Amino acid sequence: MLIVVVLFATVLLRAAIVTTFVYLMLPAKRECPRCGAPLALIQHSLLRRLLPLVEHRWCLDCGWSGAVRQAQSRVIRRAARS
C-alpha cells in the first residue's frame, strides 16, 4: 500500500510541475506574439470557470488565436471596483 501512495504522490507532483511550467510559458502580454497588435478577448463561460487565470484571445490583424495569462490580478480589479 505504501508503494501505491508513493507512486501516486510522484504522479501528482509531476502533474503539478508540468502544469506550472505550461502556465508560465503562456504569453502574459495583451499584444499578439506574431504582429504586436492588441488582442481581443473571447469570453467562454466554461473556460472562465475551469481556468480562471487563463484567457482566450484573438488578434484582429493577423488572425492569431490562443491562450494567454491574465495580466491583471484579481486584487487590482477588486480595488478598481470600489
N, C-alpha and C positions, 0 to 999 in steps of 0.2 A: 504494500500500500504506500509506503514511503517513496518508493521509486516512481509511482504514478504521480504523486504530489510534486516531486522534484521535476519531473518531465513536464508536467502541466505548468508549473511556475516558469520554467525556461521558455516554453512556448508563449506564455503571456508576456514575459519580458521582451522577447524578440518582437512580438507584435507591437508592443508599446514603442520600442526603439524605431522600428520601421515607420510607424505612424507619425512619430515626431519628426523624423527626417523628411518624410514626404511633405508634411505641413510646412517645414522650414524651407523646402525647395520651391514652394509656390511663390509667385511674384507678390510683393506687398504694395507695389505702386498702382496707382489708378491710371497709368498710361500703358498703351499697347506695347508688348515686348517686341513686336515687329517694326511698327512705324512710329511709335511715340505719341499717337493721338489719344485723346481721352477716351476711356472705356465707359460704355453704358451698362447699367446694372440690369440684369434679367432676374426677376424675382420668382422663386419657386417656393411654394409654401412647404412642401415636403423637405426640400434641401435645407431650408431655414430652420426647420425643427430638428432634423437629424445632425446637421453640421453647422452650428450657428457661427463658427469662426471662419467659414469659407463662403465666398460669394461667387456667383456665376456672372461673368462679364463678357461683353461683346464690343468689338471695335467697329465703329460705323464706317471708317475709311477703308480698311483692308479686309474686313470680314473675319478677323481672328476671334475665336470664341474659346473661353476656358475658365478655369477656376483660379481665383486669386484670394489671398488672405485679406481679412478686413483690416483696413488701415487705421480706423478709428476705434478706440476701445469703448466698452460699454460705460465706463465711469465718465468719460468725457461726454457721451451722449446724454447720460442722466443729468449731468451738471448743466448741459445746454438747455434741457427742457425746463429747468427750474427758473 
